[in-house]
């Protein structure tokens, strides 16, 4: 089954608030972090909000991308500035 392609505008609806799932994007992949204690109500340590591309933010985090391997990938983030197909960046993590 092909993955859903999210625009940034569509991803913003998955902010974990009012019963919505909490999705975040990293390197073009969209992860469902809804079941994480650290993403309650879509907030992560009061610094980050679900429904956004956190690629740049993760570079500043005290942990690496390896924390994402426990979350399901639910789609890909489109590159809205490009008329072609969105880039897919593989996140090759140990244990995947």
PDB file of N, CA, C and O in Angstrom:
ATOM      1  N   UNK A   1       0.837  -1.175   0.000  1.00  0.00           N
ATOM      2  CA  UNK A   1       0.000   0.000   0.000  1.00  0.00           C
ATOM      3  C   UNK A   1       0.887   1.244   0.000  1.00  0.00           C
ATOM      4  O   UNK A   1       1.781   1.354   0.839  1.00  0.00           O
ATOM      5  N   UNK A   2       0.661   2.180  -0.917  1.00  0.00           N
ATOM      6  CA  UNK A   2       1.487   3.390  -0.985  1.00  0.00           C
ATOM      7  C   UNK A   2       1.205   4.301   0.209  1.00  0.00           C
ATOM      8  O   UNK A   2       0.095   4.337   0.740  1.00  0.00           O
ATOM      9  N   UNK A   3       2.233   5.029   0.612  1.00  0.00           N
ATOM     10  CA  UNK A   3       2.095   5.955   1.728  1.00  0.00           C
ATOM     11  C   UNK A   3       1.339   7.209   1.286  1.00  0.00           C
ATOM     12  O   UNK A   3       1.418   7.622   0.128  1.00  0.00           O
ATOM     13  N   UNK A   4       0.624   7.792   2.206  1.00  0.00           N
ATOM     14  CA  UNK A   4      -0.094   9.037   1.937  1.00  0.00           C
ATOM     15  C   UNK A   4       0.919  10.174   1.789  1.00  0.00           C
ATOM     16  O   UNK A   4       1.919  10.212   2.506  1.00  0.00           O
ATOM     17  N   UNK A   5       0.668  11.081   0.880  1.00  0.00           N
ATOM     18  CA  UNK A   5       1.511  12.255   0.709  1.00  0.00           C
ATOM     19  C   UNK A   5       0.817  13.439   1.375  1.00  0.00           C
ATOM     20  O   UNK A   5      -0.301  13.803   1.010  1.00  0.00           O
ATOM     21  N   UNK A   6       1.487  14.029   2.348  1.00  0.00           N
ATOM     22  CA  UNK A   6       0.960  15.163   3.101  1.00  0.00           C
ATOM     23  C   UNK A   6       1.552  16.461   2.590  1.00  0.00           C
ATOM     24  O   UNK A   6       2.749  16.531   2.309  1.00  0.00           O
ATOM     25  N   UNK A   7       0.728  17.487   2.468  1.00  0.00           N
ATOM     26  CA  UNK A   7       1.246  18.842   2.296  1.00  0.00           C
ATOM     27  C   UNK A   7       1.506  19.380   3.702  1.00  0.00           C
ATOM     28  O   UNK A   7       1.019  18.815   4.681  1.00  0.00           O
ATOM     29  N   UNK A   8       2.251  20.441   3.805  1.00  0.00           N
ATOM     30  CA  UNK A   8       2.485  21.051   5.119  1.00  0.00           C
ATOM     31  C   UNK A   8       1.167  21.524   5.736  1.00  0.00           C
ATOM     32  O   UNK A   8       0.965  21.423   6.946  1.00  0.00           O
ATOM     33  N   UNK A   9       0.283  22.037   4.896  1.00  0.00           N
ATOM     34  CA  UNK A   9      -1.019  22.500   5.374  1.00  0.00           C
ATOM     35  C   UNK A   9      -1.837  21.330   5.931  1.00  0.00           C
ATOM     36  O   UNK A   9      -2.471  21.459   6.978  1.00  0.00           O
ATOM     37  N   UNK A  10      -1.824  20.214   5.245  1.00  0.00           N
ATOM     38  CA  UNK A  10      -2.549  19.041   5.718  1.00  0.00           C
ATOM     39  C   UNK A  10      -1.920  18.487   6.997  1.00  0.00           C
ATOM     40  O   UNK A  10      -2.636  18.127   7.931  1.00  0.00           O
ATOM     41  N   UNK A  11      -0.592  18.417   7.046  1.00  0.00           N
ATOM     42  CA  UNK A  11       0.106  17.926   8.226  1.00  0.00           C
ATOM     43  C   UNK A  11      -0.263  18.742   9.462  1.00  0.00           C
ATOM     44  O   UNK A  11      -0.355  18.191  10.559  1.00  0.00           O
ATOM     45  N   UNK A  12      -0.471  20.030   9.301  1.00  0.00           N
ATOM     46  CA  UNK A  12      -0.798  20.912  10.422  1.00  0.00           C
ATOM     47  C   UNK A  12      -2.084  20.494  11.135  1.00  0.00           C
ATOM     48  O   UNK A  12      -2.259  20.816  12.310  1.00  0.00           O
ATOM     49  N   UNK A  13      -2.979  19.791  10.458  1.00  0.00           N
ATOM     50  CA  UNK A  13      -4.225  19.321  11.083  1.00  0.00           C
ATOM     51  C   UNK A  13      -3.969  18.180  12.067  1.00  0.00           C
ATOM     52  O   UNK A  13      -4.817  17.902  12.915  1.00  0.00           O
ATOM     53  N   UNK A  14      -2.836  17.526  11.971  1.00  0.00           N
ATOM     54  CA  UNK A  14      -2.494  16.398  12.833  1.00  0.00           C
ATOM     55  C   UNK A  14      -1.612  16.883  13.984  1.00  0.00           C
ATOM     56  O   UNK A  14      -0.475  16.444  14.157  1.00  0.00           O
ATOM     57  N   UNK A  15      -2.181  17.807  14.763  1.00  0.00           N
ATOM     58  CA  UNK A  15      -1.411  18.469  15.811  1.00  0.00           C
ATOM     59  C   UNK A  15      -1.593  17.855  17.197  1.00  0.00           C
ATOM     60  O   UNK A  15      -1.041  18.368  18.171  1.00  0.00           O
ATOM     61  N   UNK A  16      -2.353  16.771  17.305  1.00  0.00           N
ATOM     62  CA  UNK A  16      -2.542  16.095  18.582  1.00  0.00           C
ATOM     63  C   UNK A  16      -3.530  16.766  19.514  1.00  0.00           C
ATOM     64  O   UNK A  16      -3.682  16.336  20.657  1.00  0.00           O
ATOM     65  N   UNK A  17      -4.195  17.793  19.062  1.00  0.00           N
ATOM     66  CA  UNK A  17      -5.141  18.520  19.903  1.00  0.00           C
ATOM     67  C   UNK A  17      -6.577  18.095  19.594  1.00  0.00           C
ATOM     68  O   UNK A  17      -6.891  17.691  18.474  1.00  0.00           O
ATOM     69  N   UNK A  18      -7.421  18.192  20.583  1.00  0.00           N
ATOM     70  CA  UNK A  18      -8.856  17.901  20.426  1.00  0.00           C
ATOM     71  C   UNK A  18      -9.110  16.540  19.800  1.00  0.00           C
ATOM     72  O   UNK A  18     -10.010  16.387  18.974  1.00  0.00           O
ATOM     73  N   UNK A  19      -8.316  15.553  20.195  1.00  0.00           N
ATOM     74  CA  UNK A  19      -8.509  14.191  19.719  1.00  0.00           C
ATOM     75  C   UNK A  19      -7.853  13.862  18.388  1.00  0.00           C
ATOM     76  O   UNK A  19      -7.934  12.721  17.935  1.00  0.00           O
ATOM     77  N   UNK A  20      -7.208  14.829  17.751  1.00  0.00           N
ATOM     78  CA  UNK A  20      -6.524  14.574  16.478  1.00  0.00           C
ATOM     79  C   UNK A  20      -5.247  13.775  16.736  1.00  0.00           C
ATOM     80  O   UNK A  20      -4.627  13.937  17.788  1.00  0.00           O
ATOM     81  N   UNK A  21      -4.842  12.915  15.796  1.00  0.00           N
ATOM     82  CA  UNK A  21      -3.554  12.235  15.939  1.00  0.00           C
ATOM     83  C   UNK A  21      -2.409  13.253  15.930  1.00  0.00           C
ATOM     84  O   UNK A  21      -2.557  14.360  15.413  1.00  0.00           O
ATOM     85  N   UNK A  22      -1.287  12.873  16.497  1.00  0.00           N
ATOM     86  CA  UNK A  22      -0.095  13.726  16.527  1.00  0.00           C
ATOM     87  C   UNK A  22       0.918  13.172  15.524  1.00  0.00           C
ATOM     88  O   UNK A  22       1.501  12.111  15.747  1.00  0.00           O
ATOM     89  N   UNK A  23       1.124  13.895  14.418  1.00  0.00           N
ATOM     90  CA  UNK A  23       2.083  13.507  13.388  1.00  0.00           C
ATOM     91  C   UNK A  23       3.185  14.555  13.327  1.00  0.00           C
ATOM     92  O   UNK A  23       2.940  15.749  13.497  1.00  0.00           O
ATOM     93  N   UNK A  24       4.398  14.084  13.082  1.00  0.00           N
ATOM     94  CA  UNK A  24       5.520  14.992  12.837  1.00  0.00           C
ATOM     95  C   UNK A  24       6.256  14.512  11.590  1.00  0.00           C
ATOM     96  O   UNK A  24       6.211  13.332  11.245  1.00  0.00           O
ATOM     97  N   UNK A  25       6.926  15.434  10.926  1.00  0.00           N
ATOM     98  CA  UNK A  25       7.720  15.077   9.752  1.00  0.00           C
ATOM     99  C   UNK A  25       9.194  15.232  10.080  1.00  0.00           C
ATOM    100  O   UNK A  25       9.600  16.126  10.823  1.00  0.00           O
ATOM    101  N   UNK A  26       9.989  14.325   9.497  1.00  0.00           N
ATOM    102  CA  UNK A  26      11.440  14.396   9.619  1.00  0.00           C
ATOM    103  C   UNK A  26      12.043  13.814   8.351  1.00  0.00           C
ATOM    104  O   UNK A  26      11.750  12.676   7.985  1.00  0.00           O
ATOM    105  N   UNK A  27      12.882  14.587   7.683  1.00  0.00           N
ATOM    106  CA  UNK A  27      13.545  14.177   6.436  1.00  0.00           C
ATOM    107  C   UNK A  27      12.566  13.601   5.421  1.00  0.00           C
ATOM    108  O   UNK A  27      12.856  12.603   4.762  1.00  0.00           O
ATOM    109  N   UNK A  28      11.405  14.237   5.302  1.00  0.00           N
ATOM    110  CA  UNK A  28      10.436  13.852   4.280  1.00  0.00           C
ATOM    111  C   UNK A  28       9.507  12.723   4.666  1.00  0.00           C
ATOM    112  O   UNK A  28       8.604  12.391   3.898  1.00  0.00           O
ATOM    113  N   UNK A  29       9.695  12.119   5.829  1.00  0.00           N
ATOM    114  CA  UNK A  29       8.798  11.060   6.279  1.00  0.00           C
ATOM    115  C   UNK A  29       7.910  11.603   7.391  1.00  0.00           C
ATOM    116  O   UNK A  29       8.339  12.431   8.195  1.00  0.00           O
ATOM    117  N   UNK A  30       6.665  11.129   7.429  1.00  0.00           N
ATOM    118  CA  UNK A  30       5.712  11.563   8.442  1.00  0.00           C
ATOM    119  C   UNK A  30       5.506  10.421   9.425  1.00  0.00           C
ATOM    120  O   UNK A  30       5.186   9.298   9.038  1.00  0.00           O
ATOM    121  N   UNK A  31       5.696  10.730  10.706  1.00  0.00           N
ATOM    122  CA  UNK A  31       5.614   9.734  11.778  1.00  0.00           C
ATOM    123  C   UNK A  31       4.396  10.002  12.656  1.00  0.00           C
ATOM    124  O   UNK A  31       4.043  11.155  12.902  1.00  0.00           O
ATOM    125  N   UNK A  32       3.757   8.934  13.128  1.00  0.00           N
ATOM    126  CA  UNK A  32       2.657   9.038  14.074  1.00  0.00           C
ATOM    127  C   UNK A  32       3.237   8.883  15.483  1.00  0.00           C
ATOM    128  O   UNK A  32       3.643   7.790  15.879  1.00  0.00           O
ATOM    129  N   UNK A  33       3.269   9.978  16.228  1.00  0.00           N
ATOM    130  CA  UNK A  33       3.818   9.960  17.586  1.00  0.00           C
ATOM    131  C   UNK A  33       2.706  10.037  18.639  1.00  0.00           C
ATOM    132  O   UNK A  33       2.965  10.343  19.803  1.00  0.00           O
ATOM    133  N   UNK A  34       1.478   9.759  18.220  1.00  0.00           N
ATOM    134  CA  UNK A  34       0.301   9.899  19.077  1.00  0.00           C
ATOM    135  C   UNK A  34       0.387   9.106  20.370  1.00  0.00           C
ATOM    136  O   UNK A  34      -0.097   9.570  21.402  1.00  0.00           O
ATOM    137  N   UNK A  35       0.977   7.945  20.343  1.00  0.00           N
ATOM    138  CA  UNK A  35       1.008   7.079  21.533  1.00  0.00           C
ATOM    139  C   UNK A  35       2.168   7.378  22.482  1.00  0.00           C
ATOM    140  O   UNK A  35       2.308   6.725  23.515  1.00  0.00           O
ATOM    141  N   UNK A  36       2.976   8.338  22.143  1.00  0.00           N
ATOM    142  CA  UNK A  36       4.126   8.662  22.984  1.00  0.00           C
ATOM    143  C   UNK A  36       3.723   9.552  24.158  1.00  0.00           C
ATOM    144  O   UNK A  36       3.031  10.555  23.986  1.00  0.00           O
ATOM    145  N   UNK A  37       4.162   9.173  25.330  1.00  0.00           N
ATOM    146  CA  UNK A  37       3.972   9.981  26.532  1.00  0.00           C
ATOM    147  C   UNK A  37       4.595  11.374  26.340  1.00  0.00           C
ATOM    148  O   UNK A  37       4.091  12.364  26.870  1.00  0.00           O
ATOM    149  N   UNK A  38       5.672  11.434  25.593  1.00  0.00           N
ATOM    150  CA  UNK A  38       6.393  12.695  25.387  1.00  0.00           C
ATOM    151  C   UNK A  38       5.724  13.618  24.375  1.00  0.00           C
ATOM    152  O   UNK A  38       6.190  14.734  24.150  1.00  0.00           O
ATOM    153  N   UNK A  39       4.628  13.156  23.762  1.00  0.00           N
ATOM    154  CA  UNK A  39       3.895  13.969  22.794  1.00  0.00           C
ATOM    155  C   UNK A  39       2.431  14.145  23.209  1.00  0.00           C
ATOM    156  O   UNK A  39       1.560  14.288  22.351  1.00  0.00           O
ATOM    157  N   UNK A  40       2.156  14.136  24.517  1.00  0.00           N
ATOM    158  CA  UNK A  40       0.781  14.304  24.995  1.00  0.00           C
ATOM    159  C   UNK A  40       0.182  15.597  24.457  1.00  0.00           C
ATOM    160  O   UNK A  40       0.807  16.656  24.509  1.00  0.00           O
ATOM    161  N   UNK A  41      -1.031  15.494  23.945  1.00  0.00           N
ATOM    162  CA  UNK A  41      -1.754  16.649  23.385  1.00  0.00           C
ATOM    163  C   UNK A  41      -0.961  17.352  22.282  1.00  0.00           C
ATOM    164  O   UNK A  41      -1.198  18.526  21.998  1.00  0.00           O
ATOM    165  N   UNK A  42      -0.024  16.639  21.664  1.00  0.00           N
ATOM    166  CA  UNK A  42       0.730  17.191  20.550  1.00  0.00           C
ATOM    167  C   UNK A  42       1.900  18.065  20.933  1.00  0.00           C
ATOM    168  O   UNK A  42       2.576  18.608  20.059  1.00  0.00           O
ATOM    169  N   UNK A  43       2.155  18.214  22.225  1.00  0.00           N
ATOM    170  CA  UNK A  43       3.276  19.039  22.687  1.00  0.00           C
ATOM    171  C   UNK A  43       4.437  18.157  23.127  1.00  0.00           C
ATOM    172  O   UNK A  43       4.241  17.141  23.793  1.00  0.00           O
ATOM    173  N   UNK A  44       5.645  18.554  22.749  1.00  0.00           N
ATOM    174  CA  UNK A  44       6.848  17.830  23.149  1.00  0.00           C
ATOM    175  C   UNK A  44       7.723  18.765  23.966  1.00  0.00           C
ATOM    176  O   UNK A  44       8.371  19.663  23.428  1.00  0.00           O
ATOM    177  N   UNK A  45       7.732  18.540  25.264  1.00  0.00           N
ATOM    178  CA  UNK A  45       8.547  19.321  26.195  1.00  0.00           C
ATOM    179  C   UNK A  45       8.331  20.832  26.043  1.00  0.00           C
ATOM    180  O   UNK A  45       9.266  21.612  26.218  1.00  0.00           O
ATOM    181  N   UNK A  46       7.136  21.231  25.727  1.00  0.00           N
ATOM    182  CA  UNK A  46       6.740  22.627  25.611  1.00  0.00           C
ATOM    183  C   UNK A  46       7.535  23.396  24.541  1.00  0.00           C
ATOM    184  O   UNK A  46       7.392  24.613  24.425  1.00  0.00           O
ATOM    185  N   UNK A  47       8.348  22.713  23.784  1.00  0.00           N
ATOM    186  CA  UNK A  47       9.167  23.369  22.754  1.00  0.00           C
ATOM    187  C   UNK A  47       8.704  23.083  21.344  1.00  0.00           C
ATOM    188  O   UNK A  47       8.937  23.884  20.438  1.00  0.00           O
ATOM    189  N   UNK A  48       8.048  21.945  21.145  1.00  0.00           N
ATOM    190  CA  UNK A  48       7.676  21.531  19.789  1.00  0.00           C
ATOM    191  C   UNK A  48       6.213  21.127  19.750  1.00  0.00           C
ATOM    192  O   UNK A  48       5.681  20.591  20.722  1.00  0.00           O
ATOM    193  N   UNK A  49       5.573  21.384  18.628  1.00  0.00           N
ATOM    194  CA  UNK A  49       4.177  21.053  18.443  1.00  0.00           C
ATOM    195  C   UNK A  49       4.061  20.070  17.277  1.00  0.00           C
ATOM    196  O   UNK A  49       4.686  20.249  16.232  1.00  0.00           O
ATOM    197  N   UNK A  50       3.260  19.043  17.475  1.00  0.00           N
ATOM    198  CA  UNK A  50       2.981  18.103  16.388  1.00  0.00           C
ATOM    199  C   UNK A  50       2.269  18.855  15.261  1.00  0.00           C
ATOM    200  O   UNK A  50       1.733  19.946  15.455  1.00  0.00           O
ATOM    201  N   UNK A  51       2.282  18.246  14.096  1.00  0.00           N
ATOM    202  CA  UNK A  51       1.670  18.863  12.933  1.00  0.00           C
ATOM    203  C   UNK A  51       2.653  19.685  12.129  1.00  0.00           C
ATOM    204  O   UNK A  51       2.256  20.516  11.311  1.00  0.00           O
ATOM    205  N   UNK A  52       3.946  19.455  12.360  1.00  0.00           N
ATOM    206  CA  UNK A  52       4.978  20.269  11.708  1.00  0.00           C
ATOM    207  C   UNK A  52       6.149  19.408  11.257  1.00  0.00           C
ATOM    208  O   UNK A  52       6.320  18.267  11.687  1.00  0.00           O
ATOM    209  N   UNK A  53       6.946  19.996  10.374  1.00  0.00           N
ATOM    210  CA  UNK A  53       8.203  19.376   9.945  1.00  0.00           C
ATOM    211  C   UNK A  53       9.262  19.772  10.971  1.00  0.00           C
ATOM    212  O   UNK A  53       9.588  20.950  11.111  1.00  0.00           O
ATOM    213  N   UNK A  54       9.793  18.788  11.684  1.00  0.00           N
ATOM    214  CA  UNK A  54      10.767  19.052  12.737  1.00  0.00           C
ATOM    215  C   UNK A  54      12.193  18.677  12.341  1.00  0.00           C
ATOM    216  O   UNK A  54      13.041  18.450  13.204  1.00  0.00           O
ATOM    217  N   UNK A  55      12.452  18.612  11.054  1.00  0.00           N
ATOM    218  CA  UNK A  55      13.786  18.236  10.579  1.00  0.00           C
ATOM    219  C   UNK A  55      14.857  19.161  11.148  1.00  0.00           C
ATOM    220  O   UNK A  55      15.854  18.681  11.687  1.00  0.00           O
ATOM    221  N   UNK A  56      14.676  20.452  11.043  1.00  0.00           N
ATOM    222  CA  UNK A  56      15.679  21.400  11.546  1.00  0.00           C
ATOM    223  C   UNK A  56      15.752  21.360  13.065  1.00  0.00           C
ATOM    224  O   UNK A  56      16.834  21.483  13.639  1.00  0.00           O
ATOM    225  N   UNK A  57      14.614  21.190  13.715  1.00  0.00           N
ATOM    226  CA  UNK A  57      14.584  21.175  15.178  1.00  0.00           C
ATOM    227  C   UNK A  57      15.317  19.977  15.755  1.00  0.00           C
ATOM    228  O   UNK A  57      15.939  20.086  16.811  1.00  0.00           O
ATOM    229  N   UNK A  58      15.254  18.843  15.085  1.00  0.00           N
ATOM    230  CA  UNK A  58      15.896  17.635  15.619  1.00  0.00           C
ATOM    231  C   UNK A  58      17.413  17.790  15.678  1.00  0.00           C
ATOM    232  O   UNK A  58      18.072  17.161  16.505  1.00  0.00           O
ATOM    233  N   UNK A  59      17.959  18.615  14.813  1.00  0.00           N
ATOM    234  CA  UNK A  59      19.406  18.854  14.841  1.00  0.00           C
ATOM    235  C   UNK A  59      19.827  19.537  16.141  1.00  0.00           C
ATOM    236  O   UNK A  59      20.987  19.437  16.543  1.00  0.00           O
ATOM    237  N   UNK A  60      18.908  20.224  16.797  1.00  0.00           N
ATOM    238  CA  UNK A  60      19.190  20.932  18.047  1.00  0.00           C
ATOM    239  C   UNK A  60      18.765  20.133  19.277  1.00  0.00           C
ATOM    240  O   UNK A  60      18.996  20.567  20.405  1.00  0.00           O
ATOM    241  N   UNK A  61      18.146  18.970  19.069  1.00  0.00           N
ATOM    242  CA  UNK A  61      17.611  18.177  20.181  1.00  0.00           C
ATOM    243  C   UNK A  61      18.717  17.464  20.955  1.00  0.00           C
ATOM    244  O   UNK A  61      19.793  17.212  20.412  1.00  0.00           O
ATOM    245  N   UNK A  62      18.455  17.140  22.217  1.00  0.00           N
ATOM    246  CA  UNK A  62      19.441  16.416  23.013  1.00  0.00           C
ATOM    247  C   UNK A  62      19.507  14.925  22.672  1.00  0.00           C
ATOM    248  O   UNK A  62      20.296  14.183  23.256  1.00  0.00           O
ATOM    249  N   UNK A  63      18.678  14.498  21.729  1.00  0.00           N
ATOM    250  CA  UNK A  63      18.693  13.106  21.263  1.00  0.00           C
ATOM    251  C   UNK A  63      18.731  13.115  19.744  1.00  0.00           C
ATOM    252  O   UNK A  63      18.493  14.149  19.119  1.00  0.00           O
ATOM    253  N   UNK A  64      19.022  11.991  19.163  1.00  0.00           N
ATOM    254  CA  UNK A  64      19.100  11.895  17.714  1.00  0.00           C
ATOM    255  C   UNK A  64      17.853  11.291  17.094  1.00  0.00           C
ATOM    256  O   UNK A  64      16.867  11.015  17.777  1.00  0.00           O
ATOM    257  N   UNK A  65      17.918  11.095  15.802  1.00  0.00           N
ATOM    258  CA  UNK A  65      16.794  10.559  15.037  1.00  0.00           C
ATOM    259  C   UNK A  65      16.482   9.110  15.389  1.00  0.00           C
ATOM    260  O   UNK A  65      15.427   8.598  15.014  1.00  0.00           O
ATOM    261  N   UNK A  66      17.383   8.443  16.102  1.00  0.00           N
ATOM    262  CA  UNK A  66      17.138   7.043  16.465  1.00  0.00           C
ATOM    263  C   UNK A  66      15.865   6.900  17.296  1.00  0.00           C
ATOM    264  O   UNK A  66      15.266   5.825  17.313  1.00  0.00           O
ATOM    265  N   UNK A  67      15.440   7.956  17.983  1.00  0.00           N
ATOM    266  CA  UNK A  67      14.205   7.904  18.770  1.00  0.00           C
ATOM    267  C   UNK A  67      12.969   7.723  17.890  1.00  0.00           C
ATOM    268  O   UNK A  67      11.928   7.282  18.375  1.00  0.00           O
ATOM    269  N   UNK A  68      13.068   8.050  16.632  1.00  0.00           N
ATOM    270  CA  UNK A  68      11.914   7.936  15.739  1.00  0.00           C
ATOM    271  C   UNK A  68      11.646   6.506  15.283  1.00  0.00           C
ATOM    272  O   UNK A  68      10.553   6.221  14.794  1.00  0.00           O
ATOM    273  N   UNK A  69      12.595   5.613  15.426  1.00  0.00           N
ATOM    274  CA  UNK A  69      12.424   4.264  14.884  1.00  0.00           C
ATOM    275  C   UNK A  69      11.277   3.493  15.529  1.00  0.00           C
ATOM    276  O   UNK A  69      10.786   2.529  14.941  1.00  0.00           O
ATOM    277  N   UNK A  70      10.842   3.887  16.709  1.00  0.00           N
ATOM    278  CA  UNK A  70       9.746   3.185  17.379  1.00  0.00           C
ATOM    279  C   UNK A  70       8.366   3.680  16.937  1.00  0.00           C
ATOM    280  O   UNK A  70       7.348   3.145  17.376  1.00  0.00           O
ATOM    281  N   UNK A  71       8.328   4.685  16.083  1.00  0.00           N
ATOM    282  CA  UNK A  71       7.054   5.239  15.633  1.00  0.00           C
ATOM    283  C   UNK A  71       6.752   4.823  14.195  1.00  0.00           C
ATOM    284  O   UNK A  71       7.655   4.752  13.362  1.00  0.00           O
ATOM    285  N   UNK A  72       5.481   4.549  13.908  1.00  0.00           N
ATOM    286  CA  UNK A  72       5.134   4.153  12.547  1.00  0.00           C
ATOM    287  C   UNK A  72       5.228   5.322  11.562  1.00  0.00           C
ATOM    288  O   UNK A  72       4.872   6.455  11.885  1.00  0.00           O
ATOM    289  N   UNK A  73       5.711   5.024  10.366  1.00  0.00           N
ATOM    290  CA  UNK A  73       5.718   5.999   9.275  1.00  0.00           C
ATOM    291  C   UNK A  73       4.347   5.916   8.620  1.00  0.00           C
ATOM    292  O   UNK A  73       3.930   4.846   8.176  1.00  0.00           O
ATOM    293  N   UNK A  74       3.640   7.052   8.560  1.00  0.00           N
ATOM    294  CA  UNK A  74       2.285   7.067   8.009  1.00  0.00           C
ATOM    295  C   UNK A  74       2.207   7.778   6.674  1.00  0.00           C
ATOM    296  O   UNK A  74       1.149   7.789   6.044  1.00  0.00           O
ATOM    297  N   UNK A  75       3.303   8.372   6.231  1.00  0.00           N
ATOM    298  CA  UNK A  75       3.273   9.063   4.953  1.00  0.00           C
ATOM    299  C   UNK A  75       4.572   9.763   4.650  1.00  0.00           C
ATOM    300  O   UNK A  75       5.580   9.585   5.332  1.00  0.00           O
ATOM    301  N   UNK A  76       4.518  10.563   3.606  1.00  0.00           N
ATOM    302  CA  UNK A  76       5.660  11.376   3.197  1.00  0.00           C
ATOM    303  C   UNK A  76       5.205  12.822   3.083  1.00  0.00           C
ATOM    304  O   UNK A  76       4.037  13.095   2.807  1.00  0.00           O
ATOM    305  N   UNK A  77       6.123  13.732   3.296  1.00  0.00           N
ATOM    306  CA  UNK A  77       5.834  15.157   3.206  1.00  0.00           C
ATOM    307  C   UNK A  77       6.180  15.634   1.812  1.00  0.00           C
ATOM    308  O   UNK A  77       7.295  15.431   1.332  1.00  0.00           O
ATOM    309  N   UNK A  78       5.209  16.274   1.162  1.00  0.00           N
ATOM    310  CA  UNK A  78       5.468  16.742  -0.202  1.00  0.00           C
ATOM    311  C   UNK A  78       6.348  17.978  -0.179  1.00  0.00           C
ATOM    312  O   UNK A  78       6.366  18.744   0.784  1.00  0.00           O
ATOM    313  N   UNK A  79       7.069  18.142  -1.263  1.00  0.00           N
ATOM    314  CA  UNK A  79       7.873  19.347  -1.464  1.00  0.00           C
ATOM    315  C   UNK A  79       7.008  20.270  -2.306  1.00  0.00           C
ATOM    316  O   UNK A  79       7.022  20.193  -3.534  1.00  0.00           O
ATOM    317  N   UNK A  80       6.260  21.135  -1.653  1.00  0.00           N
ATOM    318  CA  UNK A  80       5.288  21.979  -2.343  1.00  0.00           C
ATOM    319  C   UNK A  80       5.928  22.984  -3.282  1.00  0.00           C
ATOM    320  O   UNK A  80       5.248  23.557  -4.134  1.00  0.00           O
ATOM    321  N   UNK A  81       7.228  23.206  -3.138  1.00  0.00           N
ATOM    322  CA  UNK A  81       7.901  24.168  -4.010  1.00  0.00           C
ATOM    323  C   UNK A  81       8.312  23.540  -5.333  1.00  0.00           C
ATOM    324  O   UNK A  81       8.830  24.229  -6.212  1.00  0.00           O
ATOM    325  N   UNK A  82       8.089  22.251  -5.480  1.00  0.00           N
ATOM    326  CA  UNK A  82       8.503  21.524  -6.668  1.00  0.00           C
ATOM    327  C   UNK A  82       7.277  20.883  -7.305  1.00  0.00           C
ATOM    328  O   UNK A  82       6.474  20.270  -6.601  1.00  0.00           O
ATOM    329  N   UNK A  83       7.115  21.009  -8.612  1.00  0.00           N
ATOM    330  CA  UNK A  83       5.973  20.416  -9.292  1.00  0.00           C
ATOM    331  C   UNK A  83       6.135  18.920  -9.511  1.00  0.00           C
ATOM    332  O   UNK A  83       5.165  18.238  -9.842  1.00  0.00           O
ATOM    333  N   UNK A  84       7.323  18.406  -9.335  1.00  0.00           N
ATOM    334  CA  UNK A  84       7.576  16.986  -9.521  1.00  0.00           C
ATOM    335  C   UNK A  84       7.196  16.193  -8.287  1.00  0.00           C
ATOM    336  O   UNK A  84       6.641  16.742  -7.335  1.00  0.00           O
ATOM    337  N   UNK A  85       7.494  14.897  -8.302  1.00  0.00           N
ATOM    338  CA  UNK A  85       7.175  14.078  -7.126  1.00  0.00           C
ATOM    339  C   UNK A  85       8.013  14.503  -5.934  1.00  0.00           C
ATOM    340  O   UNK A  85       9.136  14.981  -6.097  1.00  0.00           O
ATOM    341  N   UNK A  86       7.463  14.327  -4.714  1.00  0.00           N
ATOM    342  CA  UNK A  86       8.204  14.746  -3.525  1.00  0.00           C
ATOM    343  C   UNK A  86       9.423  13.874  -3.305  1.00  0.00           C
ATOM    344  O   UNK A  86       9.414  12.686  -3.629  1.00  0.00           O
ATOM    345  N   UNK A  87      10.481  14.469  -2.750  1.00  0.00           N
ATOM    346  CA  UNK A  87      11.661  13.665  -2.437  1.00  0.00           C
ATOM    347  C   UNK A  87      11.363  12.762  -1.247  1.00  0.00           C
ATOM    348  O   UNK A  87      10.628  13.149  -0.339  1.00  0.00           O
ATOM    349  N   UNK A  88      11.919  11.588  -1.250  1.00  0.00           N
ATOM    350  CA  UNK A  88      11.770  10.678  -0.127  1.00  0.00           C
ATOM    351  C   UNK A  88      13.158  10.439   0.442  1.00  0.00           C
ATOM    352  O   UNK A  88      14.020   9.846  -0.208  1.00  0.00           O
ATOM    353  N   UNK A  89      13.355  10.901   1.645  1.00  0.00           N
ATOM    354  CA  UNK A  89      14.636  10.696   2.315  1.00  0.00           C
ATOM    355  C   UNK A  89      14.498   9.484   3.217  1.00  0.00           C
ATOM    356  O   UNK A  89      13.677   9.484   4.134  1.00  0.00           O
ATOM    357  N   UNK A  90      15.278   8.467   2.974  1.00  0.00           N
ATOM    358  CA  UNK A  90      15.222   7.264   3.805  1.00  0.00           C
ATOM    359  C   UNK A  90      15.937   7.529   5.109  1.00  0.00           C
ATOM    360  O   UNK A  90      17.045   8.065   5.143  1.00  0.00           O
ATOM    361  N   UNK A  91      15.290   7.149   6.155  1.00  0.00           N
ATOM    362  CA  UNK A  91      15.891   7.270   7.471  1.00  0.00           C
ATOM    363  C   UNK A  91      16.358   5.878   7.846  1.00  0.00           C
ATOM    364  O   UNK A  91      15.589   5.085   8.389  1.00  0.00           O
ATOM    365  N   UNK A  92      17.615   5.579   7.558  1.00  0.00           N
ATOM    366  CA  UNK A  92      18.160   4.269   7.834  1.00  0.00           C
ATOM    367  C   UNK A  92      18.711   4.240   9.255  1.00  0.00           C
ATOM    368  O   UNK A  92      19.827   4.683   9.527  1.00  0.00           O
ATOM    369  N   UNK A  93      17.899   3.709  10.132  1.00  0.00           N
ATOM    370  CA  UNK A  93      18.272   3.635  11.529  1.00  0.00           C
ATOM    371  C   UNK A  93      18.587   2.183  11.893  1.00  0.00           C
ATOM    372  O   UNK A  93      18.018   1.254  11.317  1.00  0.00           O
ATOM    373  N   UNK A  94      19.467   2.001  12.821  1.00  0.00           N
ATOM    374  CA  UNK A  94      19.744   0.629  13.268  1.00  0.00           C
ATOM    375  C   UNK A  94      18.471  -0.028  13.778  1.00  0.00           C
ATOM    376  O   UNK A  94      17.679   0.604  14.477  1.00  0.00           O
ATOM    377  N   UNK A  95      18.275  -1.272  13.437  1.00  0.00           N
ATOM    378  CA  UNK A  95      17.106  -2.008  13.910  1.00  0.00           C
ATOM    379  C   UNK A  95      15.881  -1.850  13.067  1.00  0.00           C
ATOM    380  O   UNK A  95      14.821  -2.361  13.428  1.00  0.00           O
ATOM    381  N   UNK A  96      15.981  -1.163  11.956  1.00  0.00           N
ATOM    382  CA  UNK A  96      14.816  -0.974  11.087  1.00  0.00           C
ATOM    383  C   UNK A  96      14.854  -1.930   9.949  1.00  0.00           C
ATOM    384  O   UNK A  96      13.955  -1.924   9.108  1.00  0.00           O
TER     385      UNK A  96
END
